[in-house]
Amino acid sequence: MDDTRRSVLRRSAGMLGVGAVGALAGCAGAGGGSGADDGDETSGSGDRIDSGYAMFFPLYDWANRIAGDHATFTNPVDVGQLGHGWEPSGTLATDVAASDVFVYFDSPEFTWAQDIASTLESDYEEVVVIDGLSGLDERLLAWDHGQESHEEGSHDHEEEASHDHEGEIDPHVWVDPVLATDVVDTIAAGLGDADPDNADDYAENAEAYAAELEEVDEAFATTVEAAERDVVVLAGHDSFQYLAERYGFEVHSPVGVSPQNEPSGSDIADTVAVVDDNGIDVVLYDRFESPNLAETIVENSDATETMAVTPVGGSTREWNEAGYGYREQMLEVNLPAFGRALGAE
């Protein structure tokens, strides 16, 4: 087994017991994290997997696509909510411990998931833990918590740090369909190690889904290439640094990257100036946040309308009823909105 797989899939040495379940339930909100250890060797046990938990919507969608008929994954995050800023119920930790697999991102932006993963690795031999960020360290972007826009070429990958540098790494890799493909491959490799009898199926499912992600990549590349401008205004916290970096445009946000930031009057005035100076007609806002700020910017600028985008970190009842997964949210919601905002109609 190579180093990547050793760091992806780690089993603990503990045994499942009543006392351990109590400890796990207490740990779920305790804070803390776990890091990959490339020295941990895991061999295929021949065990089958039937059920698992995936930390939030995109991982849930991908894990189910890869697992196919072999296993069913559950998304613990409520409909209409995102995975960060969300807190689990007191029973989630024990529910995860009773399943076969936990897929998560080892990022301090999802401390609750780090807590569960850390305890699983310490106390539960039978639960496979897969870190979707494993192997991406050199391609992770620094996360500037100041209220700044993200410009093409403004990120120095040489300065990117590992997950252990809390608060410095932007975890939103999933909005980039190219990096999403790498995460999908990581999940497939982890499931294959846990269930070697079905490893070929997982690999084939991942390869088929990668072709769908390639369609998303090509659609965004074509849209941005046809754009009249290279800047969009997002009236909300910026979850799209990886998307902008991939396709070479700028996202200007009066809020910055943190959902807790409140824009000042000067921040809004600066944003209005960006709208007017660039001839922007459409102001974007996060579907999971209020459109009020976007409407304020439109009212005070030459822009004429607002459009919603999705960070694809959650879903809505309407999207679920329409059968929207990650691919559909990117193509049916984000692509037309970014296209309109960039003037690529």
N, C-alpha and C positions, 0 to 999 in steps of 0.2 A: 504494500500500500504506500502511495507517495505522500509527501509532506502535506499537500493540500487536503487530501482526504483525511489524514490524521487530525488536522486542525478543524475540519468540518464536523466530524462525527465523533463525539466523545461519550463513552459510557462511564458511569460511576462504579465505585467498588462496594457501595453500601447495599444493604438488603432492605426490601420493602417490609415495613411493619407498622403497627398501630402507632407507636411512639413517633415514628418518622413522619407519618401523615400529619400528626399534630404539629410537629416542628415545621413542616412545609407550609401548612396553613398560616402559621405565625410569621413565616419569613416573607410571605408574598408582598407585604408592604414595608419591609424593613429597610430597604435601600441597600445597594451594593452592586457588584458586577462580577462578571466572569470573563476571563480571557482565554484565547485558544492556546493550547500547549501542543506544539508540533511533535513532542516526544511521546505523546499518548498513542499507543498502537492499538488498533481495533481491527479484528478479523471478522469475516462473515460468520455468523453463528448458525445460519440456516433458518432462523426464526422468521415467520411471516409477520407482516404488519397489517393491521386491520383498521386502526383509527389513530387520529392524531389531532393536535391543535397547531394552528398557524397564527402568528402573533397579531396580524391585522390583514385587511382586505387583499392587497396584492399577493402576499405570501400565501394566503388562503386560496386564492384563485389559482396561483401557479402550482401549489402543492397538489390540489385536486386534479388539475390537468395532467400532471406528471404521474400521479398515483393511478389514475384511470380506474379500473374496476377492482383494483387490489386493496384500496384503503379509502376512507372518507375523512376529510379534515374539517375541523370546526373553527370558525372565526369567533373569538370571544367578545370582540368589540361590537357594541350595539349599533344597529342601523342608524345612519345619520351622524355618527361620531367617527373621529379619527383615532389612530392608535397612540399618538403622543398627546399628553395632556389628559389621558384617560386612566382611570384607576379600576382595577378588577374587583369583583366581589370577593367575599371571604372564602367562597367555595371553589374558585377557579383553580387554585394551586392543587387542591386534592383531585379535581377533575382531570387536570393535565397529568398528574402522577398516575392516574388510572388508565391513561391511554398509552400508545406505543411510541409516539414521536412528538417532539416539540420543535417547530421551525420558528426561528426568531432572528432579529438583528441585534448583535452585541453592540449596542449604542446607548449612551447615557440619556438620550432623548426618549428611550423606552426603558426606564429603570425598572418598572414593574416586570417586564419580560426578562431583564437581566437577573432579577431576584429569583424568579422561578427557575430559570436555566441553571443558575448557580447551585440551587438546592437540589435540583434533579441530578446534576452531575456529582454532587456530594453524597446523596443518600438513596438514589433510585437506580439500581442496576439495569432494570428492564426498559427504561425510557430513553430513547435515542434523542439526542439534542443536536440540531443542525443550525449553525450560524450562517445565514445567507450572505453576510458580508465577508466571509472568509475568502482570502485570496485577493480582495479588492483594495487592500491598503494603499498601494501606490497610485490608485486612481480615485481615491476619495478626496473631496474638495474641502478646504478649510471653510469654516462657517463664521463669517464676520457678524457678530451680534450688534454691530452698529447699524444705523438706518442708512444704508447705502445701496445703490443699484449695483448690479453685477454686469460688468462689461466683458465683451469677448476678449479673451487673451489676458484678463486681469488676474488670473489665478496661477500661481507658480506651483506646479505639481511637485517640485523638489522640496517645498516646505510642508507638504501634506504629512500628517502624523497618523499614528495608529489609533485604533478605537480607544485606547487607554487614556488619551488626552481628552478628558471630559470637557464638553462645551466647545471644542475646537473643530469638530468634524460634522459636516452636513450629512445626515443619514439618508437624504431623499434620493438615493441612487435609482429608485424604481421608476422615476419619471423619465429616465433615459432608457429607451428601449434596447440600446446596445448593452448597457450594463445590466439591464433586466435579464437579458439572455444569459449573462454570466451567472446571475443568481439562480436562474432556472437550472443551469448545468450543475451548480453546487448542490441544489436540492436533490436532483436526480442522482448525483454521485452518493450523497448521504443515504438516500433510500435504498440504493443498490447495495451499499455496504451492509445496511441493516437487514436486507432481504435479498440475498444474492440469487436465490432461485428465480426472482423476477427482475433482476438488474437489467436485463436486455429490454424488457418492456418499459422500464422507467427511462432508459436512455433513448429508446425510440419515441416515446411520448414527448420527451424534452426536445428532441430534434424536430419533431413535427410542429411543436409550439414555437420553436425558434424561427421557423419559416413564417409564422404569423407575426412575430415580433419584427422580423425583417421588413414586412409590409408596412408596419407602423413607422419604422426608421425611414424607409424610402418615401413615405407620404410626407413626413415632416421635412425631410431634406428637400424634396421638390417644392413644397410650399414656401419654405424660407428662401430658396433660390429665386422664386418668382416675386418676392416681396419688394414693395416700394420703399420700405424703411427698415432699419435694423434695431428699432427700439419699440417696446411695448410698455404701457403703464398698467401696473397691477395694484389695485387699491385694496391691499391686504398683505399678510405676511408672505414672503417670497419662498415658496417651496420648489421653485423651478430653476434653481441655479444649474443643475445638471443638464436640463433641457436646453437652456440658453448656451451653455458651454459646448454642448454637442453640435448645435446647429449654427452657432455664430451670431447671436443677437443679444440685445441688452434688455434686461427686465428692470424697470425703475419702479420702486415701491416707496411710498412715503412712510411705510410702517417698518420696513426691514424684514429680517428673517424671523423675528420672535412674535408669536401670537399675542404676547402680553404688551408689546409696544403700543403706545398711543401717539399718533402723529401730532406734532405741534402745528400752529397756524403757519409758521414759516415752511414746515415740511409740505403742507398742502399747497401753499403758494408756489413753492419750487416745482411741485408736481404739475400744477396747472401750467407753469411755464414750459415744462417738458412737453406737455400735450400740444400746446399752441406752437411751439418752435418746430415741432416735428410733424405738424399737420395730422395728428392722431384723431381719428373719428370715434374709435371704440375704446372705452376704458374697461379693463377686465377686473373681475372680483372673484374671490374664492367661493364656490358653491356652498361650502360649509361655514361660511362667515356671512355677516350682514352685508347687503349691497349699499348701505347708507353712505359710506365714504366714497364709493364709486359714483353714486348719484350726486354727491356734493361737488366732486371734481367736474362732472359733466355740466352741472349748473353754472359753474364759474369758469368754464373754458369753452373752446370752440368745438369740443367733442359733442357728439349727438346722441350716443347711446352707450349702454353697458352690456357686457356679456359675461356669463359665468364660465369659469374654468374649474377643473377639479385636480387636486393634488393626488388623486387616485389612492389616497390613504384610507378611504372608507367608501360606503355606498349609500344609496337612498332606496326607499321602498319602490319608487318609480323605476329606477334603474334595475333593481332586482327583478321586478315584474317584467321588464323588457329583456331580461336575460343578459344585461351588461356585465361583462367581466372587465379586466384591466384593458384588454385590447379595444373593447367598445367604448370605454370611457375616453381613451386616448384619441380614437378616430372620430367618434360621434360628438364629443363635447370639446375636447381640447384643440383638435386640429382646426375645425372651423373658426373657433374663437381666436386662436392665435393667428390664423390666416387673415381674419378680418382686421385684427389689431395691427398686423404688419403690412396691411394693404396688398395682400396676395390673392385677391378675389379673381 
